[in-house]
Amino acid sequence: MSTLKNLAGGDVVSTTLRLPNELLKELKIQAIRAGCSFNTHVAMILKEAAGEELGGNAPAAQMEQQVNHQEANHHDGR
């Protein structure tokens, strides 16, 4: 993996992602309709899924909060 700088000056890592062909086609169509690049579109989807855009309300962020809560309770003997 190589690290690059994006236009905003932040670090960007180049990686390879394997996707089913039909999903790739659909994501490309969505990107065109959204008026952005495929890369930007996928990055926005992943950020939303991880909770960055939703203030921690996305499913992945909620799951992380539950795991952290369970671990804290486990360590407290609850």
PyMOL Python script that loads the backbone (N, CA, C, O; Angstrom):
from pymol import cmd

cmd.read_pdbstr("""\
ATOM      1  N   MET A   1       0.844  -1.182   0.000  1.00  0.00           N
ATOM      2  CA  MET A   1       0.000   0.000   0.000  1.00  0.00           C
ATOM      3  C   MET A   1       0.881   1.234   0.000  1.00  0.00           C
ATOM      4  O   MET A   1       1.922   1.270   0.657  1.00  0.00           O
ATOM      5  N   SER A   2       0.460   2.235  -0.735  1.00  0.00           N
ATOM      6  CA  SER A   2       1.210   3.483  -0.738  1.00  0.00           C
ATOM      7  C   SER A   2       0.330   4.588  -0.182  1.00  0.00           C
ATOM      8  O   SER A   2      -0.886   4.587  -0.374  1.00  0.00           O
ATOM      9  N   THR A   3       0.958   5.529   0.507  1.00  0.00           N
ATOM     10  CA  THR A   3       0.225   6.647   1.088  1.00  0.00           C
ATOM     11  C   THR A   3       0.425   7.873   0.210  1.00  0.00           C
ATOM     12  O   THR A   3       1.553   8.204  -0.156  1.00  0.00           O
ATOM     13  N   LEU A   4      -0.649   8.531  -0.119  1.00  0.00           N
ATOM     14  CA  LEU A   4      -0.652   9.734  -0.943  1.00  0.00           C
ATOM     15  C   LEU A   4      -1.288  10.861  -0.157  1.00  0.00           C
ATOM     16  O   LEU A   4      -1.813  10.632   0.932  1.00  0.00           O
ATOM     17  N   LYS A   5      -1.252  12.058  -0.679  1.00  0.00           N
ATOM     18  CA  LYS A   5      -1.961  13.200  -0.090  1.00  0.00           C
ATOM     19  C   LYS A   5      -3.144  13.530  -0.989  1.00  0.00           C
ATOM     20  O   LYS A   5      -3.005  13.580  -2.211  1.00  0.00           O
ATOM     21  N   ASN A   6      -4.326  13.760  -0.376  1.00  0.00           N
ATOM     22  CA  ASN A   6      -5.464  14.167  -1.179  1.00  0.00           C
ATOM     23  C   ASN A   6      -5.452  15.685  -1.336  1.00  0.00           C
ATOM     24  O   ASN A   6      -4.573  16.351  -0.789  1.00  0.00           O
ATOM     25  N   LEU A   7      -6.404  16.237  -2.067  1.00  0.00           N
ATOM     26  CA  LEU A   7      -6.438  17.673  -2.318  1.00  0.00           C
ATOM     27  C   LEU A   7      -6.585  18.489  -1.048  1.00  0.00           C
ATOM     28  O   LEU A   7      -6.147  19.638  -0.995  1.00  0.00           O
ATOM     29  N   ALA A   8      -7.194  17.910  -0.025  1.00  0.00           N
ATOM     30  CA  ALA A   8      -7.375  18.621   1.246  1.00  0.00           C
ATOM     31  C   ALA A   8      -6.140  18.488   2.141  1.00  0.00           C
ATOM     32  O   ALA A   8      -6.110  19.030   3.246  1.00  0.00           O
ATOM     33  N   GLY A   9      -5.123  17.766   1.660  1.00  0.00           N
ATOM     34  CA  GLY A   9      -3.903  17.620   2.425  1.00  0.00           C
ATOM     35  C   GLY A   9      -3.868  16.417   3.343  1.00  0.00           C
ATOM     36  O   GLY A   9      -2.873  16.201   4.035  1.00  0.00           O
ATOM     37  N   GLY A  10      -4.938  15.626   3.367  1.00  0.00           N
ATOM     38  CA  GLY A  10      -4.985  14.447   4.228  1.00  0.00           C
ATOM     39  C   GLY A  10      -4.331  13.246   3.577  1.00  0.00           C
ATOM     40  O   GLY A  10      -4.149  13.207   2.360  1.00  0.00           O
ATOM     41  N   ASP A  11      -3.982  12.272   4.389  1.00  0.00           N
ATOM     42  CA  ASP A  11      -3.384  11.048   3.860  1.00  0.00           C
ATOM     43  C   ASP A  11      -4.437  10.181   3.198  1.00  0.00           C
ATOM     44  O   ASP A  11      -5.553  10.050   3.701  1.00  0.00           O
ATOM     45  N   VAL A  12      -4.081   9.594   2.077  1.00  0.00           N
ATOM     46  CA  VAL A  12      -4.933   8.675   1.337  1.00  0.00           C
ATOM     47  C   VAL A  12      -4.103   7.443   1.051  1.00  0.00           C
ATOM     48  O   VAL A  12      -2.970   7.555   0.583  1.00  0.00           O
ATOM     49  N   VAL A  13      -4.649   6.266   1.325  1.00  0.00           N
ATOM     50  CA  VAL A  13      -3.935   5.011   1.096  1.00  0.00           C
ATOM     51  C   VAL A  13      -4.536   4.326  -0.119  1.00  0.00           C
ATOM     52  O   VAL A  13      -5.756   4.214  -0.242  1.00  0.00           O
ATOM     53  N   SER A  14      -3.686   3.875  -1.001  1.00  0.00           N
ATOM     54  CA  SER A  14      -4.110   3.140  -2.175  1.00  0.00           C
ATOM     55  C   SER A  14      -4.194   1.663  -1.817  1.00  0.00           C
ATOM     56  O   SER A  14      -3.268   1.109  -1.224  1.00  0.00           O
ATOM     57  N   THR A  15      -5.311   1.023  -2.181  1.00  0.00           N
ATOM     58  CA  THR A  15      -5.497  -0.387  -1.868  1.00  0.00           C
ATOM     59  C   THR A  15      -6.280  -1.053  -2.990  1.00  0.00           C
ATOM     60  O   THR A  15      -6.832  -0.377  -3.858  1.00  0.00           O
ATOM     61  N   THR A  16      -6.326  -2.353  -2.970  1.00  0.00           N
ATOM     62  CA  THR A  16      -7.086  -3.126  -3.955  1.00  0.00           C
ATOM     63  C   THR A  16      -8.306  -3.703  -3.264  1.00  0.00           C
ATOM     64  O   THR A  16      -8.221  -4.187  -2.135  1.00  0.00           O
ATOM     65  N   LEU A  17      -9.443  -3.649  -3.946  1.00  0.00           N
ATOM     66  CA  LEU A  17     -10.697  -4.158  -3.401  1.00  0.00           C
ATOM     67  C   LEU A  17     -11.317  -5.087  -4.430  1.00  0.00           C
ATOM     68  O   LEU A  17     -11.496  -4.703  -5.586  1.00  0.00           O
ATOM     69  N   ARG A  18     -11.647  -6.304  -4.020  1.00  0.00           N
ATOM     70  CA  ARG A  18     -12.319  -7.249  -4.915  1.00  0.00           C
ATOM     71  C   ARG A  18     -13.815  -7.156  -4.666  1.00  0.00           C
ATOM     72  O   ARG A  18     -14.270  -7.235  -3.525  1.00  0.00           O
ATOM     73  N   LEU A  19     -14.582  -6.988  -5.745  1.00  0.00           N
ATOM     74  CA  LEU A  19     -16.037  -6.863  -5.666  1.00  0.00           C
ATOM     75  C   LEU A  19     -16.680  -7.761  -6.706  1.00  0.00           C
ATOM     76  O   LEU A  19     -16.095  -8.018  -7.758  1.00  0.00           O
ATOM     77  N   PRO A  20     -17.884  -8.240  -6.415  1.00  0.00           N
ATOM     78  CA  PRO A  20     -18.631  -8.934  -7.468  1.00  0.00           C
ATOM     79  C   PRO A  20     -18.870  -7.974  -8.632  1.00  0.00           C
ATOM     80  O   PRO A  20     -19.097  -6.783  -8.421  1.00  0.00           O
ATOM     81  N   ASN A  21     -18.820  -8.489  -9.851  1.00  0.00           N
ATOM     82  CA  ASN A  21     -18.946  -7.661 -11.044  1.00  0.00           C
ATOM     83  C   ASN A  21     -20.233  -6.821 -11.035  1.00  0.00           C
ATOM     84  O   ASN A  21     -20.200  -5.639 -11.376  1.00  0.00           O
ATOM     85  N   GLU A  22     -21.340  -7.414 -10.655  1.00  0.00           N
ATOM     86  CA  GLU A  22     -22.615  -6.682 -10.651  1.00  0.00           C
ATOM     87  C   GLU A  22     -22.590  -5.519  -9.654  1.00  0.00           C
ATOM     88  O   GLU A  22     -23.133  -4.451  -9.934  1.00  0.00           O
ATOM     89  N   LEU A  23     -21.966  -5.722  -8.503  1.00  0.00           N
ATOM     90  CA  LEU A  23     -21.856  -4.646  -7.518  1.00  0.00           C
ATOM     91  C   LEU A  23     -20.979  -3.523  -8.063  1.00  0.00           C
ATOM     92  O   LEU A  23     -21.301  -2.346  -7.902  1.00  0.00           O
ATOM     93  N   LEU A  24     -19.887  -3.881  -8.699  1.00  0.00           N
ATOM     94  CA  LEU A  24     -19.003  -2.885  -9.303  1.00  0.00           C
ATOM     95  C   LEU A  24     -19.760  -2.042 -10.323  1.00  0.00           C
ATOM     96  O   LEU A  24     -19.654  -0.816 -10.325  1.00  0.00           O
ATOM     97  N   LYS A  25     -20.522  -2.705 -11.188  1.00  0.00           N
ATOM     98  CA  LYS A  25     -21.311  -1.985 -12.204  1.00  0.00           C
ATOM     99  C   LYS A  25     -22.300  -1.032 -11.545  1.00  0.00           C
ATOM    100  O   LYS A  25     -22.427   0.119 -11.963  1.00  0.00           O
ATOM    101  N   GLU A  26     -22.998  -1.503 -10.523  1.00  0.00           N
ATOM    102  CA  GLU A  26     -23.998  -0.671  -9.836  1.00  0.00           C
ATOM    103  C   GLU A  26     -23.347   0.525  -9.164  1.00  0.00           C
ATOM    104  O   GLU A  26     -23.876   1.634  -9.231  1.00  0.00           O
ATOM    105  N   LEU A  27     -22.209   0.316  -8.519  1.00  0.00           N
ATOM    106  CA  LEU A  27     -21.518   1.428  -7.854  1.00  0.00           C
ATOM    107  C   LEU A  27     -21.030   2.463  -8.862  1.00  0.00           C
ATOM    108  O   LEU A  27     -21.064   3.661  -8.585  1.00  0.00           O
ATOM    109  N   LYS A  28     -20.577   2.011 -10.026  1.00  0.00           N
ATOM    110  CA  LYS A  28     -20.153   2.942 -11.071  1.00  0.00           C
ATOM    111  C   LYS A  28     -21.326   3.764 -11.581  1.00  0.00           C
ATOM    112  O   LYS A  28     -21.192   4.967 -11.807  1.00  0.00           O
ATOM    113  N   ILE A  29     -22.470   3.125 -11.762  1.00  0.00           N
ATOM    114  CA  ILE A  29     -23.678   3.840 -12.197  1.00  0.00           C
ATOM    115  C   ILE A  29     -24.089   4.865 -11.149  1.00  0.00           C
ATOM    116  O   ILE A  29     -24.413   6.003 -11.488  1.00  0.00           O
ATOM    117  N   GLN A  30     -24.080   4.470  -9.877  1.00  0.00           N
ATOM    118  CA  GLN A  30     -24.426   5.394  -8.794  1.00  0.00           C
ATOM    119  C   GLN A  30     -23.472   6.589  -8.765  1.00  0.00           C
ATOM    120  O   GLN A  30     -23.902   7.723  -8.555  1.00  0.00           O
ATOM    121  N   ALA A  31     -22.186   6.337  -8.973  1.00  0.00           N
ATOM    122  CA  ALA A  31     -21.196   7.418  -8.969  1.00  0.00           C
ATOM    123  C   ALA A  31     -21.470   8.405 -10.101  1.00  0.00           C
ATOM    124  O   ALA A  31     -21.401   9.617  -9.901  1.00  0.00           O
ATOM    125  N   ILE A  32     -21.775   7.895 -11.273  1.00  0.00           N
ATOM    126  CA  ILE A  32     -22.089   8.756 -12.409  1.00  0.00           C
ATOM    127  C   ILE A  32     -23.317   9.598 -12.098  1.00  0.00           C
ATOM    128  O   ILE A  32     -23.323  10.805 -12.339  1.00  0.00           O
ATOM    129  N   ARG A  33     -24.358   8.963 -11.562  1.00  0.00           N
ATOM    130  CA  ARG A  33     -25.586   9.697 -11.210  1.00  0.00           C
ATOM    131  C   ARG A  33     -25.338  10.745 -10.135  1.00  0.00           C
ATOM    132  O   ARG A  33     -25.974  11.799 -10.131  1.00  0.00           O
ATOM    133  N   ALA A  34     -24.411  10.454  -9.221  1.00  0.00           N
ATOM    134  CA  ALA A  34     -24.088  11.395  -8.141  1.00  0.00           C
ATOM    135  C   ALA A  34     -23.126  12.492  -8.605  1.00  0.00           C
ATOM    136  O   ALA A  34     -22.885  13.461  -7.886  1.00  0.00           O
ATOM    137  N   GLY A  35     -22.585  12.329  -9.804  1.00  0.00           N
ATOM    138  CA  GLY A  35     -21.673  13.321 -10.347  1.00  0.00           C
ATOM    139  C   GLY A  35     -20.309  13.327  -9.680  1.00  0.00           C
ATOM    140  O   GLY A  35     -19.675  14.375  -9.554  1.00  0.00           O
ATOM    141  N   CYS A  36     -19.857  12.144  -9.250  1.00  0.00           N
ATOM    142  CA  CYS A  36     -18.539  12.064  -8.606  1.00  0.00           C
ATOM    143  C   CYS A  36     -17.793  10.847  -9.149  1.00  0.00           C
ATOM    144  O   CYS A  36     -18.351  10.025  -9.876  1.00  0.00           O
ATOM    145  N   SER A  37     -16.541  10.755  -8.783  1.00  0.00           N
ATOM    146  CA  SER A  37     -15.745   9.610  -9.231  1.00  0.00           C
ATOM    147  C   SER A  37     -16.177   8.347  -8.486  1.00  0.00           C
ATOM    148  O   SER A  37     -16.803   8.407  -7.428  1.00  0.00           O
ATOM    149  N   PHE A  38     -15.826   7.215  -9.068  1.00  0.00           N
ATOM    150  CA  PHE A  38     -16.099   5.938  -8.424  1.00  0.00           C
ATOM    151  C   PHE A  38     -15.435   5.895  -7.060  1.00  0.00           C
ATOM    152  O   PHE A  38     -16.054   5.486  -6.077  1.00  0.00           O
ATOM    153  N   ASN A  39     -14.185   6.312  -6.994  1.00  0.00           N
ATOM    154  CA  ASN A  39     -13.437   6.284  -5.741  1.00  0.00           C
ATOM    155  C   ASN A  39     -14.113   7.142  -4.675  1.00  0.00           C
ATOM    156  O   ASN A  39     -14.280   6.703  -3.536  1.00  0.00           O
ATOM    157  N   THR A  40     -14.501   8.358  -5.039  1.00  0.00           N
ATOM    158  CA  THR A  40     -15.167   9.256  -4.087  1.00  0.00           C
ATOM    159  C   THR A  40     -16.477   8.658  -3.608  1.00  0.00           C
ATOM    160  O   THR A  40     -16.801   8.735  -2.423  1.00  0.00           O
ATOM    161  N   HIS A  41     -17.225   8.066  -4.515  1.00  0.00           N
ATOM    162  CA  HIS A  41     -18.519   7.469  -4.173  1.00  0.00           C
ATOM    163  C   HIS A  41     -18.343   6.320  -3.178  1.00  0.00           C
ATOM    164  O   HIS A  41     -19.056   6.246  -2.178  1.00  0.00           O
ATOM    165  N   VAL A  42     -17.397   5.431  -3.456  1.00  0.00           N
ATOM    166  CA  VAL A  42     -17.153   4.295  -2.560  1.00  0.00           C
ATOM    167  C   VAL A  42     -16.657   4.790  -1.202  1.00  0.00           C
ATOM    168  O   VAL A  42     -17.076   4.276  -0.165  1.00  0.00           O
ATOM    169  N   ALA A  43     -15.772   5.780  -1.202  1.00  0.00           N
ATOM    170  CA  ALA A  43     -15.265   6.332   0.061  1.00  0.00           C
ATOM    171  C   ALA A  43     -16.404   6.926   0.888  1.00  0.00           C
ATOM    172  O   ALA A  43     -16.434   6.748   2.106  1.00  0.00           O
ATOM    173  N   MET A  44     -17.339   7.627   0.249  1.00  0.00           N
ATOM    174  CA  MET A  44     -18.480   8.202   0.981  1.00  0.00           C
ATOM    175  C   MET A  44     -19.354   7.102   1.581  1.00  0.00           C
ATOM    176  O   MET A  44     -19.801   7.216   2.722  1.00  0.00           O
ATOM    177  N   ILE A  45     -19.596   6.047   0.820  1.00  0.00           N
ATOM    178  CA  ILE A  45     -20.404   4.926   1.314  1.00  0.00           C
ATOM    179  C   ILE A  45     -19.728   4.274   2.522  1.00  0.00           C
ATOM    180  O   ILE A  45     -20.383   3.980   3.522  1.00  0.00           O
ATOM    181  N   LEU A  46     -18.421   4.052   2.425  1.00  0.00           N
ATOM    182  CA  LEU A  46     -17.696   3.409   3.525  1.00  0.00           C
ATOM    183  C   LEU A  46     -17.645   4.306   4.762  1.00  0.00           C
ATOM    184  O   LEU A  46     -17.777   3.811   5.882  1.00  0.00           O
ATOM    185  N   LYS A  47     -17.457   5.609   4.581  1.00  0.00           N
ATOM    186  CA  LYS A  47     -17.462   6.531   5.718  1.00  0.00           C
ATOM    187  C   LYS A  47     -18.814   6.517   6.415  1.00  0.00           C
ATOM    188  O   LYS A  47     -18.886   6.505   7.643  1.00  0.00           O
ATOM    189  N   GLU A  48     -19.886   6.518   5.626  1.00  0.00           N
ATOM    190  CA  GLU A  48     -21.232   6.484   6.205  1.00  0.00           C
ATOM    191  C   GLU A  48     -21.465   5.189   6.969  1.00  0.00           C
ATOM    192  O   GLU A  48     -22.021   5.200   8.067  1.00  0.00           O
ATOM    193  N   ALA A  49     -21.040   4.076   6.387  1.00  0.00           N
ATOM    194  CA  ALA A  49     -21.218   2.782   7.047  1.00  0.00           C
ATOM    195  C   ALA A  49     -20.420   2.704   8.337  1.00  0.00           C
ATOM    196  O   ALA A  49     -20.838   2.051   9.293  1.00  0.00           O
ATOM    197  N   ALA A  50     -19.282   3.363   8.365  1.00  0.00           N
ATOM    198  CA  ALA A  50     -18.441   3.351   9.560  1.00  0.00           C
ATOM    199  C   ALA A  50     -18.904   4.358  10.606  1.00  0.00           C
ATOM    200  O   ALA A  50     -18.414   4.342  11.735  1.00  0.00           O
ATOM    201  N   GLY A  51     -19.833   5.227  10.250  1.00  0.00           N
ATOM    202  CA  GLY A  51     -20.393   6.167  11.211  1.00  0.00           C
ATOM    203  C   GLY A  51     -19.780   7.542  11.202  1.00  0.00           C
ATOM    204  O   GLY A  51     -20.217   8.405  11.963  1.00  0.00           O
ATOM    205  N   GLU A  52     -18.772   7.786  10.364  1.00  0.00           N
ATOM    206  CA  GLU A  52     -18.106   9.084  10.349  1.00  0.00           C
ATOM    207  C   GLU A  52     -19.056  10.206   9.956  1.00  0.00           C
ATOM    208  O   GLU A  52     -19.041  11.273  10.569  1.00  0.00           O
ATOM    209  N   GLU A  53     -19.875   9.978   8.948  1.00  0.00           N
ATOM    210  CA  GLU A  53     -20.786  11.012   8.459  1.00  0.00           C
ATOM    211  C   GLU A  53     -22.046  11.127   9.322  1.00  0.00           C
ATOM    212  O   GLU A  53     -22.732  12.149   9.283  1.00  0.00           O
ATOM    213  N   LEU A  54     -22.348  10.097  10.091  1.00  0.00           N
ATOM    214  CA  LEU A  54     -23.603  10.063  10.837  1.00  0.00           C
ATOM    215  C   LEU A  54     -23.418  10.286  12.330  1.00  0.00           C
ATOM    216  O   LEU A  54     -24.336  10.037  13.110  1.00  0.00           O
ATOM    217  N   GLY A  55     -22.262  10.743  12.730  1.00  0.00           N
ATOM    218  CA  GLY A  55     -22.029  10.990  14.146  1.00  0.00           C
ATOM    219  C   GLY A  55     -22.093   9.732  14.991  1.00  0.00           C
ATOM    220  O   GLY A  55     -22.502   9.782  16.151  1.00  0.00           O
ATOM    221  N   GLY A  56     -21.693   8.608  14.421  1.00  0.00           N
ATOM    222  CA  GLY A  56     -21.676   7.362  15.179  1.00  0.00           C
ATOM    223  C   GLY A  56     -22.994   6.618  15.183  1.00  0.00           C
ATOM    224  O   GLY A  56     -23.169   5.695  15.979  1.00  0.00           O
ATOM    225  N   ASN A  57     -23.934   6.991  14.314  1.00  0.00           N
ATOM    226  CA  ASN A  57     -25.240   6.336  14.291  1.00  0.00           C
ATOM    227  C   ASN A  57     -25.358   5.239  13.241  1.00  0.00           C
ATOM    228  O   ASN A  57     -26.402   4.592  13.151  1.00  0.00           O
ATOM    229  N   ALA A  58     -24.331   5.017  12.459  1.00  0.00           N
ATOM    230  CA  ALA A  58     -24.369   3.978  11.437  1.00  0.00           C
ATOM    231  C   ALA A  58     -24.268   2.606  12.096  1.00  0.00           C
ATOM    232  O   ALA A  58     -23.756   2.495  13.210  1.00  0.00           O
ATOM    233  N   PRO A  59     -24.744   1.566  11.427  1.00  0.00           N
ATOM    234  CA  PRO A  59     -24.711   0.221  12.010  1.00  0.00           C
ATOM    235  C   PRO A  59     -23.336  -0.205  12.507  1.00  0.00           C
ATOM    236  O   PRO A  59     -23.228  -0.772  13.595  1.00  0.00           O
ATOM    237  N   ALA A  60     -22.280   0.055  11.734  1.00  0.00           N
ATOM    238  CA  ALA A  60     -20.935  -0.355  12.165  1.00  0.00           C
ATOM    239  C   ALA A  60     -20.523   0.386  13.428  1.00  0.00           C
ATOM    240  O   ALA A  60     -19.910  -0.203  14.318  1.00  0.00           O
ATOM    241  N   ALA A  61     -20.853   1.674  13.517  1.00  0.00           N
ATOM    242  CA  ALA A  61     -20.499   2.459  14.701  1.00  0.00           C
ATOM    243  C   ALA A  61     -21.305   1.995  15.908  1.00  0.00           C
ATOM    244  O   ALA A  61     -20.778   1.931  17.019  1.00  0.00           O
ATOM    245  N   GLN A  62     -22.582   1.670  15.699  1.00  0.00           N
ATOM    246  CA  GLN A  62     -23.416   1.194  16.798  1.00  0.00           C
ATOM    247  C   GLN A  62     -22.895  -0.140  17.314  1.00  0.00           C
ATOM    248  O   GLN A  62     -22.873  -0.373  18.522  1.00  0.00           O
ATOM    249  N   MET A  63     -22.476  -1.016  16.405  1.00  0.00           N
ATOM    250  CA  MET A  63     -21.945  -2.310  16.809  1.00  0.00           C
ATOM    251  C   MET A  63     -20.677  -2.120  17.640  1.00  0.00           C
ATOM    252  O   MET A  63     -20.481  -2.807  18.643  1.00  0.00           O
ATOM    253  N   GLU A  64     -19.818  -1.188  17.223  1.00  0.00           N
ATOM    254  CA  GLU A  64     -18.598  -0.929  17.980  1.00  0.00           C
ATOM    255  C   GLU A  64     -18.920  -0.412  19.374  1.00  0.00           C
ATOM    256  O   GLU A  64     -18.267  -0.794  20.345  1.00  0.00           O
ATOM    257  N   GLN A  65     -19.921   0.455  19.480  1.00  0.00           N
ATOM    258  CA  GLN A  65     -20.327   0.980  20.783  1.00  0.00           C
ATOM    259  C   GLN A  65     -20.831  -0.144  21.680  1.00  0.00           C
ATOM    260  O   GLN A  65     -20.525  -0.165  22.872  1.00  0.00           O
ATOM    261  N   GLN A  66     -21.601  -1.081  21.120  1.00  0.00           N
ATOM    262  CA  GLN A  66     -22.118  -2.207  21.905  1.00  0.00           C
ATOM    263  C   GLN A  66     -20.983  -3.094  22.392  1.00  0.00           C
ATOM    264  O   GLN A  66     -20.982  -3.533  23.542  1.00  0.00           O
ATOM    265  N   VAL A  67     -20.019  -3.357  21.519  1.00  0.00           N
ATOM    266  CA  VAL A  67     -18.878  -4.192  21.905  1.00  0.00           C
ATOM    267  C   VAL A  67     -18.089  -3.508  23.009  1.00  0.00           C
ATOM    268  O   VAL A  67     -17.708  -4.150  23.987  1.00  0.00           O
ATOM    269  N   ASN A  68     -17.841  -2.217  22.864  1.00  0.00           N
ATOM    270  CA  ASN A  68     -17.102  -1.483  23.891  1.00  0.00           C
ATOM    271  C   ASN A  68     -17.844  -1.497  25.224  1.00  0.00           C
ATOM    272  O   ASN A  68     -17.224  -1.623  26.280  1.00  0.00           O
ATOM    273  N   HIS A  69     -19.166  -1.368  25.178  1.00  0.00           N
ATOM    274  CA  HIS A  69     -19.986  -1.385  26.391  1.00  0.00           C
ATOM    275  C   HIS A  69     -19.922  -2.767  27.053  1.00  0.00           C
ATOM    276  O   HIS A  69     -19.783  -2.876  28.271  1.00  0.00           O
ATOM    277  N   GLN A  70     -20.024  -3.823  26.230  1.00  0.00           N
ATOM    278  CA  GLN A  70     -19.957  -5.181  26.766  1.00  0.00           C
ATOM    279  C   GLN A  70     -18.591  -5.471  27.373  1.00  0.00           C
ATOM    280  O   GLN A  70     -18.495  -6.108  28.422  1.00  0.00           O
ATOM    281  N   GLU A  71     -17.539  -5.004  26.713  1.00  0.00           N
ATOM    282  CA  GLU A  71     -16.200  -5.220  27.255  1.00  0.00           C
ATOM    283  C   GLU A  71     -16.012  -4.480  28.580  1.00  0.00           C
ATOM    284  O   GLU A  71     -15.387  -5.001  29.504  1.00  0.00           O
ATOM    285  N   ALA A  72     -16.553  -3.265  28.666  1.00  0.00           N
ATOM    286  CA  ALA A  72     -16.440  -2.488  29.904  1.00  0.00           C
ATOM    287  C   ALA A  72     -17.191  -3.193  31.034  1.00  0.00           C
ATOM    288  O   ALA A  72     -16.701  -3.257  32.162  1.00  0.00           O
ATOM    289  N   ASN A  73     -18.376  -3.721  30.733  1.00  0.00           N
ATOM    290  CA  ASN A  73     -19.158  -4.437  31.741  1.00  0.00           C
ATOM    291  C   ASN A  73     -18.466  -5.728  32.157  1.00  0.00           C
ATOM    292  O   ASN A  73     -18.507  -6.108  33.328  1.00  0.00           O
ATOM    293  N   HIS A  74     -17.831  -6.403  31.206  1.00  0.00           N
ATOM    294  CA  HIS A  74     -17.119  -7.644  31.498  1.00  0.00           C
ATOM    295  C   HIS A  74     -15.934  -7.373  32.450  1.00  0.00           C
ATOM    296  O   HIS A  74     -15.676  -8.138  33.379  1.00  0.00           O
ATOM    297  N   HIS A  75     -15.238  -6.282  32.194  1.00  0.00           N
ATOM    298  CA  HIS A  75     -14.080  -5.948  33.029  1.00  0.00           C
ATOM    299  C   HIS A  75     -14.501  -5.473  34.413  1.00  0.00           C
ATOM    300  O   HIS A  75     -13.737  -5.579  35.372  1.00  0.00           O
ATOM    301  N   ASP A  76     -15.723  -4.949  34.513  1.00  0.00           N
ATOM    302  CA  ASP A  76     -16.236  -4.503  35.812  1.00  0.00           C
ATOM    303  C   ASP A  76     -16.862  -5.653  36.598  1.00  0.00           C
ATOM    304  O   ASP A  76     -17.286  -5.458  37.738  1.00  0.00           O
ATOM    305  N   GLY A  77     -16.925  -6.835  36.014  1.00  0.00           N
ATOM    306  CA  GLY A  77     -17.488  -7.997  36.669  1.00  0.00           C
ATOM    307  C   GLY A  77     -19.006  -8.079  36.565  1.00  0.00           C
ATOM    308  O   GLY A  77     -19.639  -8.829  37.307  1.00  0.00           O
ATOM    309  N   ARG A  78     -19.589  -7.318  35.656  1.00  0.00           N
ATOM    310  CA  ARG A  78     -21.063  -7.333  35.494  1.00  0.00           C
ATOM    311  C   ARG A  78     -21.497  -8.419  34.573  1.00  0.00           C
ATOM    312  O   ARG A  78     -22.692  -8.576  34.324  1.00  0.00           O
TER     313      ARG A  78
END
""", "prot")
cmd.dss("prot")
cmd.show_as("cartoon", "prot")
cmd.util.cbc("prot")
cmd.orient("prot")
